[in-house]
Amino acid sequence: MILQLANNIELDLVEYNTENSSDLKFVVRGETIETIKNKFVTENLKTVTVIDLLKRDEYTKITDEGMIDVPATEERQIIAEFYDRALGKEITLNIEVDQITIHLVEHTLTDKVKDLSDQLTQAQADIAYISVLSDIDTTTEEETSNESSI
Amino acid sequence: MKAVFDLAKKYYPQYWSKERLDVLLAKKKLTQEEYDILVKDKE
């Protein structure tokens, strides 16, 4: 199975539990806590897809015309898809089996408001900084102008 | 000058980086004393 995130990020999925949609549980392998934190960022969690791989080995088919070798195939089937999730507060690494358990939770309205509020404050801070620097430039221009008139 | 110090107090370190304070110090918008207070407070 595969756990696919936005931006074509794919993880090797061992086990999942999606019964509680507000707290999805996934067990993946071949990852570290660091790589999980790097991959499970807001942008990549806009879509989360659980994909089952249907693998069929090469086999020989007997028909009226004789025996035909059918090549191996791999088919992907989407089992579940979730949108706009956030990484939960627990990431557990099981060293013995190299598996990591993660939870994906729903963005609450409070989270969204906090994000927007942070963005607004950052914009205000940027404007304040630019204003302070612009003031320096304006002063310089005025001084230059005065010097010219003298 | 005090206004810039108040802004820096409000926005540093979450919204203004230390590099920004360095620029303000270099542009003499912050005094060395104010700069030291800001940086030391957040250490």
N, CA and C atoms of all chains as a GROMACS GRO file, in nm:
protein
  579
    1MET      N    1   0.084  -0.118   0.000
    1MET     CA    2   0.000   0.000   0.000
    1MET      C    3   0.088   0.124   0.000
    2ILE      N    4   0.028   0.231  -0.046
    2ILE     CA    5   0.103   0.356  -0.056
    2ILE      C    6   0.022   0.467   0.009
    3LEU      N    7   0.092   0.555   0.080
    3LEU     CA    8   0.029   0.676   0.130
    3LEU      C    9   0.084   0.790   0.045
    4GLN      N   10  -0.006   0.849  -0.032
    4GLN     CA   11   0.040   0.954  -0.124
    4GLN      C   12  -0.004   1.091  -0.075
    5LEU      N   13   0.092   1.182  -0.071
    5LEU     CA   14   0.061   1.320  -0.032
    5LEU      C   15   0.063   1.407  -0.157
    6ALA      N   16   0.027   1.533  -0.142
    6ALA     CA   17   0.034   1.625  -0.256
    6ALA      C   18   0.180   1.635  -0.299
    7ASN      N   19   0.204   1.693  -0.415
    7ASN     CA   20   0.338   1.706  -0.473
    7ASN      C   21   0.404   1.570  -0.501
    8ASN      N   22   0.319   1.468  -0.524
    8ASN     CA   23   0.367   1.334  -0.562
    8ASN      C   24   0.462   1.271  -0.461
    9ILE      N   25   0.439   1.298  -0.334
    9ILE     CA   26   0.520   1.235  -0.230
    9ILE      C   27   0.453   1.103  -0.192
   10GLU      N   28   0.531   0.997  -0.193
   10GLU     CA   29   0.474   0.865  -0.163
   10GLU      C   30   0.551   0.797  -0.050
   11LEU      N   31   0.476   0.731   0.038
   11LEU     CA   32   0.536   0.658   0.149
   11LEU      C   33   0.486   0.515   0.147
   12ASP      N   34   0.570   0.428   0.197
   12ASP     CA   35   0.537   0.286   0.202
   12ASP      C   36   0.444   0.264   0.322
   13LEU      N   37   0.318   0.238   0.294
   13LEU     CA   38   0.217   0.226   0.400
   13LEU      C   39   0.200   0.081   0.445
   14VAL      N   40   0.213   0.060   0.575
   14VAL     CA   41   0.204  -0.075   0.630
   14VAL      C   42   0.062  -0.104   0.680
   15GLU      N   43   0.006  -0.003   0.746
   15GLU     CA   44  -0.124  -0.023   0.812
   15GLU      C   45  -0.194   0.111   0.825
   16TYR      N   46  -0.324   0.111   0.826
   16TYR     CA   47  -0.394   0.238   0.846
   16TYR      C   48  -0.528   0.217   0.915
   17ASN      N   49  -0.572   0.323   0.979
   17ASN     CA   50  -0.703   0.320   1.041
   17ASN      C   51  -0.771   0.455   1.013
   18THR      N   52  -0.875   0.450   0.932
   18THR     CA   53  -0.942   0.574   0.893
   18THR      C   54  -1.086   0.579   0.945
   19GLU      N   55  -1.112   0.497   1.045
   19GLU     CA   56  -1.249   0.494   1.099
   19GLU      C   57  -1.288   0.626   1.164
   20ASN      N   58  -1.190   0.684   1.234
   20ASN     CA   59  -1.217   0.813   1.297
   20ASN      C   60  -1.158   0.922   1.208
   21SER      N   61  -1.242   0.988   1.130
   21SER     CA   62  -1.192   1.082   1.029
   21SER      C   63  -1.122   1.204   1.089
   22SER      N   64  -1.149   1.230   1.216
   22SER     CA   65  -1.082   1.346   1.277
   22SER      C   66  -0.944   1.307   1.333
   23ASP      N   67  -0.916   1.177   1.336
   23ASP     CA   68  -0.784   1.129   1.382
   23ASP      C   69  -0.746   1.004   1.301
   24LEU      N   70  -0.686   1.030   1.186
   24LEU     CA   71  -0.647   0.919   1.098
   24LEU      C   72  -0.514   0.864   1.147
   25LYS      N   73  -0.503   0.731   1.149
   25LYS     CA   74  -0.378   0.670   1.196
   25LYS      C   75  -0.311   0.595   1.081
   26PHE      N   76  -0.181   0.620   1.064
   26PHE     CA   77  -0.107   0.553   0.959
   26PHE      C   78   0.023   0.496   1.014
   27VAL      N   79   0.058   0.379   0.968
   27VAL     CA   80   0.188   0.321   1.003
   27VAL      C   81   0.266   0.309   0.872
   28VAL      N   82   0.381   0.378   0.868
   28VAL     CA   83   0.462   0.374   0.745
   28VAL      C   84   0.601   0.320   0.779
   29ARG      N   85   0.672   0.276   0.676
   29ARG     CA   86   0.808   0.226   0.701
   29ARG      C   87   0.908   0.296   0.610
   30GLY      N   88   1.035   0.284   0.647
   30GLY     CA   89   1.141   0.344   0.567
   30GLY      C   90   1.153   0.493   0.585
   31GLU      N   91   1.099   0.545   0.696
   31GLU     CA   92   1.107   0.690   0.721
   31GLU      C   93   1.168   0.714   0.858
   32THR      N   94   1.215   0.836   0.878
   32THR     CA   95   1.261   0.875   1.011
   32THR      C   96   1.168   0.986   1.059
   33ILE      N   97   1.179   1.020   1.185
   33ILE     CA   98   1.094   1.128   1.238
   33ILE      C   99   1.123   1.258   1.163
   34GLU      N  100   1.251   1.278   1.130
   34GLU     CA  101   1.289   1.399   1.055
   34GLU      C  102   1.224   1.404   0.918
   35THR      N  103   1.230   1.292   0.844
   35THR     CA  104   1.172   1.293   0.709
   35THR      C  105   1.020   1.308   0.716
   36ILE      N  106   0.961   1.251   0.820
   36ILE     CA  107   0.816   1.267   0.837
   36ILE      C  108   0.782   1.415   0.855
   37LYS      N  109   0.860   1.482   0.941
   37LYS     CA  110   0.830   1.624   0.967
   37LYS      C  111   0.852   1.709   0.842
   38ASN      N  112   0.950   1.669   0.760
   38ASN     CA  113   0.976   1.744   0.636
   38ASN      C  114   0.867   1.722   0.532
   39LYS      N  115   0.814   1.598   0.527
   39LYS     CA  116   0.716   1.566   0.424
   39LYS      C  117   0.573   1.608   0.463
   40PHE      N  118   0.543   1.596   0.592
   40PHE     CA  119   0.404   1.622   0.634
   40PHE      C  120   0.385   1.770   0.672
   41VAL      N  121   0.417   1.855   0.578
   41VAL     CA  122   0.395   1.998   0.599
   41VAL      C  123   0.260   2.036   0.537
   42THR      N  124   0.210   2.150   0.577
   42THR     CA  125   0.075   2.193   0.536
   42THR      C  126   0.051   2.179   0.386
   43GLU      N  127   0.151   2.225   0.308
   43GLU     CA  128   0.134   2.224   0.162
   43GLU      C  129   0.113   2.081   0.109
   44ASN      N  130   0.190   1.987   0.164
   44ASN     CA  131   0.180   1.848   0.116
   44ASN      C  132   0.055   1.776   0.169
   45LEU      N  133  -0.003   1.832   0.275
   45LEU     CA  134  -0.119   1.765   0.335
   45LEU      C  135  -0.251   1.818   0.281
   46LYS      N  136  -0.243   1.892   0.171
   46LYS     CA  137  -0.368   1.939   0.109
   46LYS      C  138  -0.448   1.820   0.056
   47THR      N  139  -0.377   1.717   0.010
   47THR     CA  140  -0.446   1.591  -0.024
   47THR      C  141  -0.365   1.474   0.031
   48VAL      N  142  -0.436   1.381   0.090
   48VAL     CA  143  -0.374   1.259   0.144
   48VAL      C  144  -0.452   1.141   0.088
   49THR      N  145  -0.384   1.055   0.015
   49THR     CA  146  -0.453   0.945  -0.053
   49THR      C  147  -0.396   0.810  -0.010
   50VAL      N  148  -0.486   0.719   0.020
   50VAL     CA  149  -0.446   0.582   0.052
   50VAL      C  150  -0.464   0.500  -0.075
   51ILE      N  151  -0.356   0.440  -0.121
   51ILE     CA  152  -0.362   0.366  -0.248
   51ILE      C  153  -0.324   0.219  -0.224
   52ASP      N  154  -0.406   0.132  -0.280
   52ASP     CA  155  -0.375  -0.011  -0.271
   52ASP      C  156  -0.310  -0.054  -0.402
   53LEU      N  157  -0.206  -0.133  -0.391
   53LEU     CA  158  -0.139  -0.182  -0.512
   53LEU      C  159  -0.185  -0.324  -0.540
   54LEU      N  160  -0.246  -0.340  -0.655
   54LEU     CA  161  -0.291  -0.474  -0.693
   54LEU      C  162  -0.187  -0.532  -0.787
   55LYS      N  163  -0.105  -0.620  -0.735
   55LYS     CA  164   0.002  -0.679  -0.817
   55LYS      C  165  -0.039  -0.818  -0.864
   56ARG      N  166  -0.016  -0.840  -0.992
   56ARG     CA  167  -0.044  -0.974  -1.044
   56ARG      C  168   0.084  -1.024  -1.112
   57ASP      N  169   0.130  -1.138  -1.069
   57ASP     CA  170   0.252  -1.194  -1.128
   57ASP      C  171   0.225  -1.242  -1.271
   58GLU      N  172   0.333  -1.261  -1.341
   58GLU     CA  173   0.322  -1.314  -1.478
   58GLU      C  174   0.262  -1.455  -1.472
   59TYR      N  175   0.173  -1.482  -1.563
   59TYR     CA  176   0.114  -1.616  -1.562
   59TYR      C  177   0.084  -1.662  -1.706
   60THR      N  178   0.057  -1.790  -1.718
   60THR     CA  179   0.029  -1.847  -1.850
   60THR      C  180  -0.121  -1.878  -1.860
   61LYS      N  181  -0.179  -1.825  -1.966
   61LYS     CA  182  -0.323  -1.841  -1.986
   61LYS      C  183  -0.347  -1.944  -2.096
   62ILE      N  184  -0.436  -2.038  -2.068
   62ILE     CA  185  -0.465  -2.139  -2.171
   62ILE      C  186  -0.591  -2.099  -2.246
   63THR      N  187  -0.578  -2.082  -2.373
   63THR     CA  188  -0.693  -2.046  -2.456
   63THR      C  189  -0.713  -2.152  -2.565
   64ASP      N  190  -0.817  -2.129  -2.644
   64ASP     CA  191  -0.844  -2.223  -2.755
   64ASP      C  192  -0.728  -2.224  -2.854
   65GLU      N  193  -0.661  -2.106  -2.861
   65GLU     CA  194  -0.552  -2.095  -2.958
   65GLU      C  195  -0.418  -2.144  -2.902
   66GLY      N  196  -0.419  -2.181  -2.776
   66GLY     CA  197  -0.296  -2.230  -2.716
   66GLY      C  198  -0.263  -2.156  -2.587
   67MET      N  199  -0.136  -2.162  -2.544
   67MET     CA  200  -0.094  -2.099  -2.418
   67MET      C  201  -0.037  -1.960  -2.445
   68ILE      N  202  -0.086  -1.863  -2.367
   68ILE     CA  203  -0.038  -1.725  -2.384
   68ILE      C  204   0.024  -1.678  -2.253
   69ASP      N  205   0.144  -1.621  -2.261
   69ASP     CA  206   0.208  -1.564  -2.141
   69ASP      C  207   0.153  -1.424  -2.114
   70VAL      N  208   0.092  -1.406  -1.998
   70VAL     CA  209   0.038  -1.274  -1.962
   70VAL      C  210   0.140  -1.206  -1.870
   71PRO      N  211   0.191  -1.090  -1.908
   71PRO     CA  212   0.295  -1.025  -1.826
   71PRO      C  213   0.242  -0.976  -1.691
   72ALA      N  214   0.335  -0.956  -1.598
   72ALA     CA  215   0.298  -0.907  -1.464
   72ALA      C  216   0.238  -0.767  -1.475
   73THR      N  217   0.142  -0.739  -1.391
   73THR     CA  218   0.080  -0.605  -1.394
   73THR      C  219   0.074  -0.548  -1.253
   74GLU      N  220   0.066  -0.416  -1.249
   74GLU     CA  221   0.051  -0.349  -1.119
   74GLU      C  222  -0.057  -0.242  -1.135
   75GLU      N  223  -0.160  -0.255  -1.061
   75GLU     CA  224  -0.270  -0.161  -1.073
   75GLU      C  225  -0.287  -0.084  -0.943
   76ARG      N  226  -0.316   0.044  -0.956
   76ARG     CA  227  -0.334   0.126  -0.836
   76ARG      C  228  -0.483   0.154  -0.814
   77GLN      N  229  -0.525   0.136  -0.693
   77GLN     CA  230  -0.664   0.164  -0.663
   77GLN      C  231  -0.673   0.256  -0.542
   78ILE      N  232  -0.740   0.367  -0.562
   78ILE     CA  233  -0.754   0.462  -0.450
   78ILE      C  234  -0.857   0.409  -0.352
   79ILE      N  235  -0.816   0.399  -0.226
   79ILE     CA  236  -0.908   0.347  -0.123
   79ILE      C  237  -0.975   0.462  -0.048
   80ALA      N  238  -0.896   0.565  -0.020
   80ALA     CA  239  -0.952   0.678   0.056
   80ALA      C  240  -0.874   0.804   0.023
   81GLU      N  241  -0.940   0.917   0.034
   81GLU     CA  242  -0.874   1.044   0.008
   81GLU      C  243  -0.920   1.146   0.112
   82PHE      N  244  -0.824   1.220   0.163
   82PHE     CA  245  -0.856   1.320   0.266
   82PHE      C  246  -0.792   1.453   0.228
   83TYR      N  247  -0.849   1.561   0.278
   83TYR     CA  248  -0.803   1.694   0.239
   83TYR      C  249  -0.769   1.781   0.360
   84ASP      N  250  -0.671   1.870   0.337
   84ASP     CA  251  -0.634   1.972   0.438
   84ASP      C  252  -0.618   1.915   0.579
   85ARG      N  253  -0.524   1.826   0.593
   85ARG     CA  254  -0.499   1.766   0.724
   85ARG      C  255  -0.376   1.830   0.789
   86ALA      N  256  -0.358   1.798   0.916
   86ALA     CA  257  -0.239   1.846   0.987
   86ALA      C  258  -0.178   1.729   1.061
   87LEU      N  259  -0.046   1.733   1.077
   87LEU     CA  260   0.022   1.626   1.149
   87LEU      C  261  -0.018   1.633   1.296
   88GLY      N  262  -0.055   1.518   1.353
   88GLY     CA  263  -0.096   1.514   1.493
   88GLY      C  264   0.022   1.536   1.587
   89LYS      N  265  -0.007   1.532   1.714
   89LYS     CA  266   0.096   1.567   1.812
   89LYS      C  267   0.186   1.450   1.850
   90GLU      N  268   0.159   1.333   1.794
   90GLU     CA  269   0.243   1.218   1.830
   90GLU      C  270   0.302   1.152   1.705
   91ILE      N  271   0.431   1.129   1.709
   91ILE     CA  272   0.497   1.049   1.605
   91ILE      C  273   0.576   0.943   1.681
   92THR      N  274   0.545   0.816   1.655
   92THR     CA  275   0.611   0.710   1.730
   92THR      C  276   0.695   0.623   1.636
   93LEU      N  277   0.822   0.609   1.669
   93LEU     CA  278   0.912   0.526   1.589
   93LEU      C  279   0.933   0.392   1.658
   94ASN      N  280   0.905   0.285   1.585
   94ASN     CA  281   0.932   0.151   1.636
   94ASN      C  282   1.061   0.104   1.568
   95ILE      N  283   1.171   0.112   1.642
   95ILE     CA  284   1.303   0.084   1.584
   95ILE      C  285   1.314  -0.062   1.538
   96GLU      N  286   1.256  -0.152   1.614
   96GLU     CA  287   1.270  -0.295   1.583
   96GLU      C  288   1.221  -0.332   1.443
   97VAL      N  289   1.109  -0.270   1.405
   97VAL     CA  290   1.053  -0.304   1.274
   97VAL      C  291   1.066  -0.188   1.174
   98ASP      N  292   1.136  -0.080   1.216
   98ASP     CA  293   1.156   0.038   1.132
   98ASP      C  294   1.022   0.091   1.080
   99GLN      N  295   0.930   0.110   1.172
   99GLN     CA  296   0.799   0.163   1.134
   99GLN      C  297   0.765   0.284   1.218
  100ILE      N  298   0.695   0.375   1.155
  100ILE     CA  299   0.657   0.497   1.226
  100ILE      C  300   0.505   0.510   1.226
  101THR      N  301   0.450   0.540   1.342
  101THR     CA  302   0.306   0.562   1.352
  101THR      C  303   0.280   0.712   1.362
  102ILE      N  304   0.191   0.759   1.275
  102ILE     CA  305   0.158   0.902   1.277
  102ILE      C  306   0.006   0.918   1.280
  103HIS      N  307  -0.036   1.036   1.319
  103HIS     CA  308  -0.179   1.069   1.318
  103HIS      C  309  -0.197   1.195   1.236
  104LEU      N  310  -0.302   1.195   1.156
  104LEU     CA  311  -0.335   1.316   1.082
  104LEU      C  312  -0.468   1.367   1.134
  105VAL      N  313  -0.469   1.490   1.175
  105VAL     CA  314  -0.591   1.546   1.235
  105VAL      C  315  -0.650   1.654   1.145
  106GLU      N  316  -0.773   1.688   1.173
  106GLU     CA  317  -0.838   1.793   1.094
  106GLU      C  318  -0.791   1.929   1.142
  107HIS      N  319  -0.778   2.021   1.048
  107HIS     CA  320  -0.749   2.158   1.087
  107HIS      C  321  -0.873   2.214   1.156
  108THR      N  322  -0.855   2.264   1.274
  108THR     CA  323  -0.972   2.324   1.339
  108THR      C  324  -0.983   2.469   1.292
  109LEU      N  325  -1.098   2.526   1.313
  109LEU     CA  326  -1.121   2.665   1.276
  109LEU      C  327  -1.024   2.755   1.354
  110THR      N  328  -0.998   2.717   1.479
  110THR     CA  329  -0.906   2.794   1.562
  110THR      C  330  -0.767   2.797   1.498
  111ASP      N  331  -0.722   2.679   1.446
  111ASP     CA  332  -0.591   2.673   1.379
  111ASP      C  333  -0.586   2.768   1.260
  112LYS      N  334  -0.696   2.764   1.181
  112LYS     CA  335  -0.699   2.847   1.060
  112LYS      C  336  -0.696   2.995   1.096
  113VAL      N  337  -0.774   3.032   1.198
  113VAL     CA  338  -0.777   3.172   1.240
  113VAL      C  339  -0.639   3.213   1.292
  114LYS      N  340  -0.574   3.121   1.365
  114LYS     CA  341  -0.440   3.152   1.419
  114LYS      C  342  -0.340   3.170   1.304
  115ASP      N  343  -0.349   3.083   1.203
  115ASP     CA  344  -0.261   3.095   1.086
  115ASP      C  345  -0.279   3.231   1.018
  116LEU      N  346  -0.405   3.266   0.997
  116LEU     CA  347  -0.434   3.393   0.931
  116LEU      C  348  -0.387   3.510   1.015
  117SER      N  349  -0.408   3.498   1.145
  117SER     CA  350  -0.366   3.604   1.237
  117SER      C  351  -0.214   3.622   1.233
  118ASP      N  352  -0.142   3.509   1.230
  118ASP     CA  353   0.004   3.514   1.222
  118ASP      C  354   0.050   3.579   1.092
  119GLN      N  355  -0.018   3.542   0.984
  119GLN     CA  356   0.017   3.600   0.853
  119GLN      C  357  -0.006   3.750   0.852
  120LEU      N  358  -0.116   3.790   0.915
  120LEU     CA  359  -0.149   3.933   0.920
  120LEU      C  360  -0.044   4.009   1.003
  121THR      N  361  -0.008   3.952   1.116
  121THR     CA  362   0.093   4.017   1.202
  121THR      C  363   0.227   4.025   1.129
  122GLN      N  364   0.263   3.917   1.055
  122GLN     CA  365   0.389   3.919   0.979
  122GLN      C  366   0.386   4.030   0.875
  123ALA      N  367   0.270   4.045   0.809
  123ALA     CA  368   0.257   4.150   0.707
  123ALA      C  369   0.270   4.287   0.772
  124GLN      N  370   0.208   4.304   0.888
  124GLN     CA  371   0.218   4.433   0.960
  124GLN      C  372   0.363   4.460   1.000
  125ALA      N  373   0.432   4.355   1.046
  125ALA     CA  374   0.572   4.369   1.087
  125ALA      C  375   0.659   4.406   0.967
  126ASP      N  376   0.632   4.344   0.852
  126ASP     CA  377   0.709   4.374   0.730
  126ASP      C  378   0.688   4.519   0.688
  127ILE      N  379   0.562   4.562   0.694
  127ILE     CA  380   0.530   4.701   0.654
  127ILE      C  381   0.599   4.798   0.750
  128ALA      N  382   0.595   4.765   0.880
  128ALA     CA  383   0.658   4.853   0.980
  128ALA      C  384   0.808   4.863   0.953
  129TYR      N  385   0.871   4.750   0.921
  129TYR     CA  386   1.015   4.747   0.894
  129TYR      C  387   1.049   4.831   0.770
  130ILE      N  388   0.968   4.811   0.664
  130ILE     CA  389   0.990   4.886   0.539
  130ILE      C  390   0.970   5.036   0.565
  131SER      N  391   0.869   5.069   0.646
  131SER     CA  392   0.843   5.210   0.678
  131SER      C  393   0.962   5.273   0.748
  132VAL      N  394   1.018   5.198   0.842
  132VAL     CA  395   1.134   5.250   0.916
  132VAL      C  396   1.249   5.274   0.818
  133LEU      N  397   1.272   5.180   0.729
  133LEU     CA  398   1.382   5.195   0.631
  133LEU      C  399   1.352   5.306   0.531
  134SER      N  400   1.227   5.318   0.489
  134SER     CA  401   1.188   5.422   0.394
  134SER      C  402   1.213   5.560   0.454
  135ASP      N  403   1.188   5.570   0.582
  135ASP     CA  404   1.210   5.696   0.652
  135ASP      C  405   1.356   5.738   0.639
  136ILE      N  406   1.444   5.641   0.646
  136ILE     CA  407   1.588   5.669   0.630
  136ILE      C  408   1.612   5.726   0.490
  137ASP      N  409   1.553   5.659   0.390
  137ASP     CA  410   1.573   5.703   0.252
  137ASP      C  411   1.518   5.844   0.229
  138THR      N  412   1.396   5.870   0.283
  138THR     CA  413   1.333   6.001   0.266
  138THR      C  414   1.421   6.110   0.324
  139THR      N  415   1.474   6.083   0.444
  139THR     CA  416   1.560   6.180   0.511
  139THR      C  417   1.681   6.210   0.423
  140THR      N  418   1.735   6.106   0.366
  140THR     CA  419   1.854   6.123   0.282
  140THR      C  420   1.822   6.210   0.161
  141GLU      N  421   1.702   6.184   0.101
  141GLU     CA  422   1.662   6.262  -0.016
  141GLU      C  423   1.645   6.410   0.019
  142GLU      N  424   1.581   6.433   0.133
  142GLU     CA  425   1.559   6.572   0.175
  142GLU      C  426   1.692   6.641   0.199
  143GLU      N  427   1.780   6.569   0.266
  143GLU     CA  428   1.911   6.628   0.294
  143GLU      C  429   1.986   6.661   0.165
  144THR      N  430   1.976   6.569   0.069
  144THR     CA  431   2.042   6.589  -0.061
  144THR      C  432   1.984   6.713  -0.129
  145SER      N  433   1.849   6.722  -0.123
  145SER     CA  434   1.779   6.835  -0.184
  145SER      C  435   1.824   6.967  -0.123
  146ASN      N  436   1.833   6.970   0.013
  146ASN     CA  437   1.876   7.092   0.083
  146ASN      C  438   2.018   7.130   0.044
  147GLU      N  439   2.101   7.029   0.035
  147GLU     CA  440   2.241   7.056   0.001
  147GLU      C  441   2.249   7.117  -0.139
  148SER      N  442   2.163   7.070  -0.231
  148SER     CA  443   2.163   7.120  -0.369
  148SER      C  444   2.124   7.267  -0.372
  149SER      N  445   2.019   7.301  -0.294
  149SER     CA  446   1.970   7.438  -0.296
  149SER      C  447   2.072   7.535  -0.238
  150ILE      N  448   2.152   7.485  -0.140
  150ILE     CA  449   2.257   7.570  -0.082
  150ILE      C  450   2.364   7.590  -0.187
  151MET      N  451   1.332   5.760   1.741
  151MET     CA  452   1.418   5.646   1.775
  151MET      C  453   1.346   5.549   1.868
  152LYS      N  454   1.272   5.610   1.965
  152LYS     CA  455   1.200   5.530   2.062
  152LYS      C  456   1.093   5.446   1.991
  153ALA      N  457   1.030   5.506   1.889
  153ALA     CA  458   0.925   5.436   1.816
  153ALA      C  459   0.980   5.310   1.750
  154VAL      N  460   1.099   5.320   1.694
  154VAL     CA  461   1.161   5.203   1.629
  154VAL      C  462   1.192   5.097   1.734
  155PHE      N  463   1.240   5.141   1.848
  155PHE     CA  464   1.271   5.048   1.957
  155PHE      C  465   1.144   4.975   2.002
  156ASP      N  466   1.034   5.048   2.011
  156ASP     CA  467   0.907   4.987   2.052
  156ASP      C  468   0.860   4.885   1.948
  157LEU      N  469   0.877   4.922   1.822
  157LEU     CA  470   0.839   4.828   1.716
  157LEU      C  471   0.926   4.702   1.722
  158ALA      N  472   1.054   4.722   1.741
  158ALA     CA  473   1.147   4.609   1.748
  158ALA      C  474   1.112   4.518   1.866
  159LYS      N  475   1.076   4.584   1.978
  159LYS     CA  476   1.037   4.506   2.097
  159LYS      C  477   0.913   4.423   2.068
  160LYS      N  478   0.825   4.481   1.989
  160LYS     CA  479   0.698   4.415   1.957
  160LYS      C  480   0.719   4.298   1.859
  161TYR      N  481   0.807   4.319   1.761
  161TYR     CA  482   0.817   4.220   1.653
  161TYR      C  483   0.936   4.126   1.661
  162TYR      N  484   1.039   4.160   1.736
  162TYR     CA  485   1.156   4.072   1.745
  162TYR      C  486   1.137   3.973   1.858
  163PRO      N  487   1.167   3.846   1.844
  163PRO     CA  488   1.231   3.780   1.729
  163PRO      C  489   1.133   3.708   1.635
  164GLN      N  490   1.004   3.705   1.673
  164GLN     CA  491   0.911   3.623   1.594
  164GLN      C  492   0.888   3.676   1.452
  165TYR      N  493   0.877   3.807   1.440
  165TYR     CA  494   0.842   3.863   1.308
  165TYR      C  495   0.955   3.946   1.246
  166TRP      N  496   1.048   3.992   1.328
  166TRP     CA  497   1.167   4.061   1.276
  166TRP      C  498   1.288   3.973   1.310
  167SER      N  499   1.372   3.948   1.212
  167SER     CA  500   1.490   3.866   1.236
  167SER      C  501   1.601   3.952   1.299
  168LYS      N  502   1.704   3.883   1.346
  168LYS     CA  503   1.818   3.954   1.404
  168LYS      C  504   1.889   4.035   1.295
  169GLU      N  505   1.885   3.983   1.172
  169GLU     CA  506   1.946   4.054   1.058
  169GLU      C  507   1.880   4.190   1.040
  170ARG      N  508   1.750   4.193   1.062
  170ARG     CA  509   1.679   4.322   1.049
  170ARG      C  510   1.726   4.420   1.157
  171LEU      N  511   1.745   4.366   1.278
  171LEU     CA  512   1.794   4.454   1.385
  171LEU      C  513   1.934   4.506   1.350
  172ASP      N  514   2.016   4.418   1.291
  172ASP     CA  515   2.151   4.458   1.250
  172ASP      C  516   2.146   4.574   1.152
  173VAL      N  517   2.052   4.565   1.058
  173VAL     CA  518   2.037   4.672   0.958
  173VAL      C  519   1.994   4.802   1.027
  174LEU      N  520   1.898   4.790   1.118
  174LEU     CA  521   1.849   4.909   1.188
  174LEU      C  522   1.959   4.973   1.273
  175LEU      N  523   2.044   4.888   1.329
  175LEU     CA  524   2.157   4.940   1.407
  175LEU      C  525   2.256   5.011   1.314
  176ALA      N  526   2.283   4.949   1.202
  176ALA     CA  527   2.378   5.007   1.105
  176ALA      C  528   2.326   5.140   1.050
  177LYS      N  529   2.192   5.146   1.033
  177LYS     CA  530   2.129   5.269   0.980
  177LYS      C  531   2.105   5.371   1.092
  178LYS      N  532   2.151   5.337   1.212
  178LYS     CA  533   2.138   5.424   1.330
  178LYS      C  534   1.991   5.452   1.367
  179LYS      N  535   1.906   5.357   1.335
  179LYS     CA  536   1.767   5.368   1.377
  179LYS      C  537   1.748   5.308   1.515
  180LEU      N  538   1.844   5.228   1.555
  180LEU     CA  539   1.849   5.175   1.691
  180LEU      C  540   1.986   5.211   1.749
  181THR      N  541   1.988   5.244   1.876
  181THR     CA  542   2.118   5.268   1.940
  181THR      C  543   2.177   5.132   1.980
  182GLN      N  544   2.305   5.133   2.006
  182GLN     CA  545   2.371   5.008   2.048
  182GLN      C  546   2.308   4.957   2.179
  183GLU      N  547   2.273   5.053   2.266
  183GLU     CA  548   2.213   5.014   2.394
  183GLU      C  549   2.077   4.946   2.372
  184GLU      N  550   1.996   5.006   2.283
  184GLU     CA  551   1.864   4.947   2.254
  184GLU      C  552   1.880   4.809   2.190
  185TYR      N  553   1.974   4.801   2.098
  185TYR     CA  554   2.000   4.673   2.030
  185TYR      C  555   2.037   4.565   2.132
  186ASP      N  556   2.127   4.602   2.223
  186ASP     CA  557   2.172   4.505   2.326
  186ASP      C  558   2.057   4.461   2.414
  187ILE      N  559   1.970   4.556   2.449
  187ILE     CA  560   1.855   4.522   2.534
  187ILE      C  561   1.765   4.421   2.462
  188LEU      N  562   1.738   4.449   2.336
  188LEU     CA  563   1.649   4.362   2.258
  188LEU      C  564   1.705   4.221   2.246
  189VAL      N  565   1.832   4.214   2.209
  189VAL     CA  566   1.894   4.083   2.184
  189VAL      C  567   1.911   4.006   2.315
  190LYS      N  568   1.954   4.077   2.419
  190LYS     CA  569   1.979   4.011   2.548
  190LYS      C  570   1.848   3.958   2.608
  191ASP      N  571   1.741   4.035   2.593
  191ASP     CA  572   1.612   3.994   2.648
  191ASP      C  573   1.563   3.863   2.592
  192LYS      N  574   1.598   3.839   2.466
  192LYS     CA  575   1.544   3.720   2.398
  192LYS      C  576   1.640   3.602   2.399
  193GLU      N  577   1.755   3.617   2.462
  193GLU     CA  578   1.852   3.507   2.466
  193GLU      C  579   1.810   3.400   2.565
   0.00000   0.00000   0.00000
